[in-house]
Amino acid sequence: MVKKVRLEPIAQESTVETNGNLLSVLLHQELSVLKECGGRGMCATCHIYVNDGMGALTPINRREQRTLAIITSCRGNSRLACQARVMGNGVVVELPPGMYVNSIQDIESLIGRRADQDLLHPLTGKVLVEQGKLITRSMMRQIDESKDLNLNDYFKHSR
């Protein structure tokens, strides 16, 4: 049976089969979702907020809990779209602001420009470059050398 899901802030409605995941809804709407881990619940690139209808989704499993625990922009209504399966109507989903980056080269190609939106780390959701900030070579070195992000290690091992 088909269930309705509303996407905010774009005010679009979409449908998904019962027990279909929210990731399929986002991809059906051609929204920019990286699904870097292949839908296994191990990255943050399909992180969403459930503004309404949390009870119409499957419960959070342990893997999703562990991943949500490291996402810096996590809230009480956070879910991973790949893990949240729709069981009932009334789900309202909001995409977090910003864009997850595929690789360090994605940011390097923007040197000399201002970020149109927050650029986010693909694993933790941490803001690498804030919206409106000028992207400079020194900023890239700082990101590259940052031990807490382990961005280089992530990109080396995820390919």
Salt bridges, closest charged atoms under 4 A:
GLU8 OE2 - ARG6 NE 2.74
GLU36 OE2 - ARG159 NH1 3.03
GLU64 OE2 - ARG79 NE 2.67
ASP148 OD2 - LYS126 NZ 2.95
